[in-house]
Amino acid sequence: MKATTRSKLAGLGIVIVAVSLALGVRSTQHVAAVEDHDAFIDRYMDVADQIDPDLANRLRSMCQIDPAGFEVVLRRLGPMLSGLADLQREHPVLYQRKIEELHLEATVAALAVEARRAELFGDERDMIQQQAMRAQLTAMVRAQVLTSIENQSLFIERLRDHLADLEARLAAESSNVDGTVTRRVDELLAP
């Protein structure tokens, strides 16, 4: 694998891990069978396509040319990409917002490198361009922060809905303890 591909994979991994941890996206599903594994890879590649089509194409090539290397990448990034794939199915609006956030993160990172380079290697005549780049970076970071805040709000709403469902189930189980015990004993004693 080329160093630039490794670098891009590492960069994608850092972005996905940071966003996934910040917003709590991580799959809890385990890949148990070959067909599950193939379906997982398909979902993984679908999400990777939406994040960065060029990188997804390189991952597809890597999957065919270097399956062992691809498995390493899959183990490293798989849970986060799988979490995004689960989110795509369960909450399409939040999924789309998270993809937008990943794109903003990549844009901000690239713009920051360009702005740093301009400040390091530019001269006084480039001051107007440097100020314009700083203003553009500031606007992009603001958009990124606002998107992150909105996404966190959506995630909190999702957690509240899940919590309400759990509380309803708990209330139902608490009101019917004897029925639950009887059903479980019957299940345990069934041939």
Secondary structure as UniProt FT lines:
FT   HELIX           3..23
FT   HELIX           34..51
FT   HELIX           53..65
FT   HELIX           67..90
FT   HELIX           92..121
FT   HELIX           124..126
FT   HELIX           127..175
FT   HELIX           177..189
//
